[in-house]
């Protein structure tokens, strides 16, 4: 009688040898790099398109309350007639435009910072998950 014997192919997972170390290193470097980018985007100062300083995500150059207070002071000066109205109103419009532009710049900076931070968490997990499940077959 003929007997068939099933033999499992000899396999090693990447997670069990040198490949596992490389995957872990790659994941650590990716995480460190992406978190560093997120920190840089958070704490480096930004500027608007016209070069006006906007501050950082954690410390903006001007808040809405400060802008409102500045506008109220300027309106008081205009009402008293102490300065040319046209010039002061032009400066107020420019200040408001700079503020809005800075808000947009900081908003996009926040978005990219959060995306880099999220990628700094998810990319290494994906590298370890995909790399750990890959098998190398010995011939």
C-alpha positions, 0 to 999 in steps of 0.5 A: 500500500502506498502511504502519502506523508504530508510534510510542512514546508520549512518556513521562517517568519520575518518576525523571528530573525534578522528581518524582525530587527530591521522591521523594528528599527524601520518602525522606530525610525519612522515613528521618531521622524514623523513625531519630530516633524509634528513637533517642529510644525507645532513649535516653529513660528509661522508667517503669512504670505506677506511675511507678517509674523503669526507666532506658533500653534501653541502661542499665536502672535495675536488673538481675536480679543487683541484684534478687537481691542486694537480695532476699538482703540482705532475707532476711538481715535477716528471718532476724536478726529486725531488722525487722518481717517483714511490712513487709519482705516487702511491700517485697520483693514490691513491688520484684519487681513493679516490676522485672518491670513495668520489664522489660516496659516496656523490652521493649516499648520495644525492640520499638518502637525496632527497628520504627521503625529497620527502617521507617526503612530500608525505607520510603525504599527503598519510596518510591524503588522505587515512585516511580522506577517510576511514569511520567507520560504526556504527552498 
